[in-house]
Amino acid sequence: MATSPQPPFGFVAHLDQPDLLASTAVYRVGRGDERALPYCFDEVGVVVDTNRARHTLLECPHGCRHRSRELDQPGVYAPVDDAVRLEMLGPDLDPCDAPVRRDLVEDHTQRPIEPAVDVHAVHPGTVAQADRRPARTTIPAVIHEDALAAVGNTPLIRLSRFHSPGNLVAKIEYLNPAGSVKERIAVHMIDRAEEQGLLRPEGTIIEPTSGNTGAGLAMVGAVRGYRVICTVPDKVSAEKIALLRAYGAEVHVTPTDLLPDHPDSYYGIARRLTDEIEGAFNPNQYVNQFNPEAHYLTTGPELWDQTEGAIDVFVAGVGTGGTISGAGRYLKEQKPSVEIVGADPEGSIFTAETPEEIHQYRVEGVGEDFYPETLSRELIDRYIKVTDQESFDATRRLAREEGLLVGGSCGLAAHVALQVADEDHGKLVVVLLPDSGRGYLSKIWNDEWMAEHGFH
Ligand SMILES: Cc1ncc(COP(=O)(O)O)c(C=O)c1O
């Protein structure tokens, strides 16, 4: 790692009392140098109001800058609050009585953020080191009024054990309140349906879903008082079905191998119930343009902001195509050179060269046997085909090497991202991991199930 002999001036701030509710927080503030500072960054801690929020600016002596999202929004900059006591530390980080250089602190906090950042210049370990500070010190003390308000703003995590060059980063969608990326579209589609008068109080939401969209809709239904009915194919794991029922949704299980226009397929049953039940609304994630729009409005901007525009490649699995189309469109609008790569299970239509190549596969939630209207095919630069075995191998690796217990479609996307990240270590590749592995404990982590289906 290249180190500058004379790191630029900065403060390192350690939160002694990481309790955001404390009326006065004590910060130790010292001059960062390589000896005093084992990490490759200086941290300027800025307390705007200890009762409400703390905003942090990370500044790397090597010129890389990382910042919390809040800092680039106008109006959040503020001089250090008088209520905050700052103790100046010597180079060995022992407390000393030197007066606080408020002028310098304010200098840092008031300095405008430069837009473009060369994230590639960051040593793979740098951000991981920075992340050793208590996680909650960068979380604004916000109380959400309901679970729906907590959807989105999921973290990026560098997968440097899975892929040692360090240019592969994952967006962790299982940290959404109901555990998957699909809550983004559930909230947005229901918000829009309410606005358009398609869904009225005490109405019924009906959706054919492999589980995650259902969980998102069931969560919305629970919070807003709607009845929710999900139709699911019988390949969906027992845990996912139990989970929908736990949120109070009604679940109809149908044979997996029926074509979408068959009346008894999970699509067909959803269509029939929507016709029969008064006040029923079928969001229809395969057609509803508010599905990709949700990702255009949230996932895409988050990817852009969190990488400070350094993202070069975006990798995602494709089901409805909402994620890859919405986020992909936003990213290409910001930077047309961003490459959009679709990960596709072997047997799915997106990489099938002939209709005969379309067949069943075991990974859930991704791949299709038809082209959904929510997919903008022109945005996808290329697809990479992945076998079930490769998807499950990568899924297991993510749990064991990165401590990320994710679902099978995450392994599929990560397998592709690994290949793409290896093509050019100078490119920042971001892969979206849609859900949690907890929904698949009886499958991917069950050796008997794996053996029974020919996996090792
Ligand atoms: C587990 C899982 N991964 C990936 C996807 C694909 O996302 P999208 O439908 O936005 O293409 C889905 C969609 O249902 C999913 O359930």
The ligand as an ORCA input file, in Angstrom:
! r2SCAN-3c Opt
* xyz 0 1
  C     -34.570    -13.978     -4.696
  C     -34.703    -13.088     -5.876
  N     -33.614    -12.699     -6.526
  C     -33.692    -11.900     -7.613
  C     -34.879    -11.466     -8.116
  C     -34.881    -10.661     -9.377
  O     -35.249     -9.338     -9.235
  P     -36.098     -8.617    -10.370
  O     -37.477     -9.219    -10.331
  O     -36.104     -7.190     -9.991
  O     -35.456     -8.878    -11.700
  C     -36.006    -11.876     -7.466
  C     -37.289    -11.528     -7.983
  O     -38.304    -12.063     -7.601
  C     -35.925    -12.687     -6.313
  O     -37.017    -13.094     -5.654
*
